[in-house]
Amino acid sequence: DVALNDSRWNAGHAFQQSLGQAYHEVFVRARLTIMWVTLLTAFLIYRVAQRGIGQGAALMALTLFCFNPLVLAHGALVTTDAGFSLAFLGACIAAVRLLQVPTTGRALVLGVVLGLALLTKFTAVLLVPMLLAAAGLMSVLGSRPDLAAAYGWLRLPALRRSLQLLLVLVIATGVVNAGYLF
């Protein structure tokens, strides 16, 4: 374990030395990029809460996110956490939108965002069973008229729902493969 930490330290030091005077600029740009990703995540949380449950709830959700100790600690660090949070949230938003109004375009968007989430962190693989479970649960609860009115997904034939899920998974797989340069 000590040797691994030493090798990481040496690699970081070698990287810093290889950049010379440009190191500080590269460091600041990388941190600013992650800061913008964190701010975009905060904005999305606010907008989703505002549209779904109102202004007061949106401000509360934004406050809870912005003062979360993990966000404060890692919101500007150059790690995969901020990108993963944004991609995970984006995939959840895209999935709900697909369930509400199931169009091919929304299925494509979900596939792309799911693929991006899978590229950010291996933990995103949990999104796949979550998406399948949500779609399955929606199908089981489809007999409720209030749900059928709110979610167009329930009015689709089972074959079309299955094809949309397959399209989402194929697009996500393609995005992951493209991310790894095939």
C-alpha positions in Angstrom: 0.0 0.0 0.0 2.9 2.4 0.8 4.5 1.6 -2.5 1.3 2.3 -4.4 1.0 5.7 -2.6 4.6 6.5 -3.3 4.1 5.7 -7.0 1.0 7.9 -7.2 3.0 10.7 -5.5 5.9 10.2 -7.9 3.5 10.2 -10.9 1.8 13.4 -9.8 5.2 15.1 -9.1 6.5 14.0 -12.6 3.3 15.4 -14.2 3.7 18.7 -12.4 7.4 18.9 -13.4 6.6 18.0 -17.1 4.2 21.0 -17.3 6.7 23.5 -15.9 5.3 27.0 -15.7 2.0 26.0 -17.2 1.2 23.7 -14.3 -0.7 26.3 -12.3 -2.8 27.3 -15.3 -3.7 23.7 -16.1 -4.5 23.1 -12.5 -6.8 26.1 -12.3 -8.6 25.3 -15.5 -9.3 21.8 -14.4 -10.7 22.9 -11.1 -12.8 25.6 -12.8 -14.3 23.0 -15.1 -15.3 20.8 -12.2 -16.7 23.9 -10.5 -18.9 24.6 -13.5 -20.1 21.0 -13.5 -21.1 21.3 -9.8 -22.9 24.5 -10.5 -24.8 22.9 -13.4 -25.8 20.1 -11.1 -27.1 22.6 -8.6 -29.1 24.4 -11.3 -30.6 21.1 -12.5 -31.6 20.2 -8.9 -33.2 23.6 -8.5 -35.1 23.4 -11.9 -36.4 19.9 -11.4 -37.6 20.7 -7.9 -39.2 24.0 -9.0 -41.1 22.3 -11.9 -42.1 19.4 -9.8 -43.0 20.8 -6.4 -42.7 24.5 -6.4 -40.3 27.4 -5.6 -40.0 26.9 -1.9 -39.0 23.2 -2.3 -36.6 24.2 -5.1 -34.8 26.7 -2.8 -34.7 24.0 -0.1 -33.3 21.4 -2.4 -30.7 23.9 -3.7 -29.7 24.9 -0.2 -29.4 21.2 0.9 -27.2 20.5 -2.1 -25.0 23.5 -1.8 -24.3 23.1 1.9 -23.9 19.3 1.7 -20.5 18.6 3.2 -19.6 16.3 0.3 -20.4 18.9 -2.3 -18.4 21.6 -0.3 -15.4 19.3 0.0 -15.4 17.8 -3.5 -17.3 20.3 -5.6 -14.2 21.8 -7.1 -11.8 18.9 -6.9 -10.7 17.3 -10.1 -12.2 13.9 -9.5 -15.0 11.9 -11.2 -17.5 12.7 -8.4 -18.9 15.9 -9.8 -19.2 14.6 -13.3 -20.8 11.4 -12.0 -23.4 13.4 -10.0 -24.3 15.5 -13.0 -24.6 12.4 -15.3 -26.5 10.4 -12.7 -29.0 13.2 -12.2 -29.3 13.8 -15.9 -30.0 10.1 -16.5 -32.7 10.1 -13.8 -34.3 13.3 -15.3 -34.2 11.8 -18.8 -35.7 8.5 -17.6 -38.6 10.3 -15.9 -39.2 12.4 -19.0 -39.2 9.3 -21.2 -41.8 7.7 -18.8 -43.9 10.8 -19.0 -43.9 11.3 -22.7 -42.3 8.2 -24.4 -40.9 9.4 -27.7 -38.0 8.0 -29.7 -36.1 11.3 -29.2 -36.4 11.0 -25.5 -35.2 7.4 -25.7 -32.2 8.6 -27.6 -31.5 11.3 -25.1 -31.7 8.8 -22.2 -29.4 6.4 -24.0 -26.8 9.1 -24.5 -27.0 10.5 -21.0 -27.0 6.9 -19.6 -23.9 6.2 -21.7 -22.2 9.3 -20.4 -23.0 8.3 -16.8 -21.6 4.9 -17.4 -18.4 6.6 -18.7 -18.0 8.7 -15.6 -17.9 6.0 -12.9 -18.4 2.3 -12.7 -21.0 2.8 -10.0 -23.3 4.2 -12.7 -24.0 0.6 -13.8 -26.6 0.6 -11.0 -28.6 2.9 -13.2 -29.4 0.1 -15.6 -31.2 -2.2 -13.2 -32.9 0.9 -11.6 -34.2 1.9 -15.0 -35.4 -1.6 -15.8 -37.0 -1.9 -12.3 -38.8 1.5 -12.8 -40.1 0.5 -16.2 -41.3 -2.8 -14.8 -42.9 -1.3 -11.8 -44.6 1.3 -14.0 -46.0 -1.6 -16.1 -47.3 -3.4 -13.0 -48.9 -0.2 -11.7 -50.3 0.6 -15.1 -53.9 -0.3 -14.2 -54.1 2.8 -12.0 -55.9 5.6 -14.1 -54.1 8.4 -12.3 -50.7 7.0 -13.3 -51.8 6.2 -16.8 -52.8 9.9 -17.2 -49.4 11.2 -16.0 -47.2 8.7 -17.7 -47.6 8.1 -21.4 -45.3 5.1 -21.1 -48.2 3.1 -19.6 -50.4 3.7 -22.7 -47.8 2.1 -25.0 -48.1 -1.5 -26.0 -45.6 -3.8 -24.2 -43.7 -4.4 -27.4 -43.1 -0.7 -28.0 -42.0 -0.2 -24.4 -39.5 -3.1 -24.7 -38.2 -1.7 -28.0 -37.7 1.8 -26.4 -35.8 0.2 -23.5 -33.7 -1.8 -25.9 -32.9 1.4 -27.9 -31.8 3.1 -24.7 -29.5 0.3 -23.8 -28.1 0.0 -27.4 -27.4 3.8 -27.5 -25.8 3.7 -24.0 -23.6 0.8 -25.0 -22.6 2.7 -28.2 -21.7 5.8 -26.2 -19.6 3.8 -23.8 -17.8 2.1 -26.7 -17.2 5.5 -28.4 -15.9 6.8 -25.1 -13.3 4.0 -25.0 -12.6 4.6 -28.7 -14.2 1.3 -29.7 
